[in-house]
Amino acid sequence: MFFEIDPACSQAIYEQVVQQIKFAIAAGGVQADEMIPSVRDLSKTLAINPNTVARAYRSLQDDGVVYSRRGQGLAVAPDARARCKIERKSIFENRFRQLFDEAVRSRLEPPEIRGIVEHLLDTTLPR
């Protein structure tokens, strides 16, 4: 798993951890029943407080994305990928909706919006 934490982001650091773990699961980077890094290991890797990682892990457990393996740590739940894919799509739909609403308020025409989206798709996504 590769994480990129942005301390300047308005989103709380623990929420960034939660979201990135969910995105990694949704993308298939972490499989069902695979162990996730320990609180200590992840906090060291990201140079963040272990309590922040523990809070993120509690949130993931509460969401049913990970479960505790007695004496071993946390593992990805069997149905986590499907759940995370749905949530990932919802997150991006909401973000796009905000951008589209702003584009409409600024009076961009639909062809202009489509052009922007197509340009970003063409120049950003790997082929």
ABEGO torsion letter per residue (X at the ends): XBBBBBAABABBAAAAAAAAAAAAAAAGABBBGBBBBBAAAAAAAAGBBAAAAAAAAAAAAAAGABBBBBGAEBBBBAAAAAAAAAAAAAAAAAAAAAAAAAAAAAGBBAAAAAAAAAAAAAAABBX
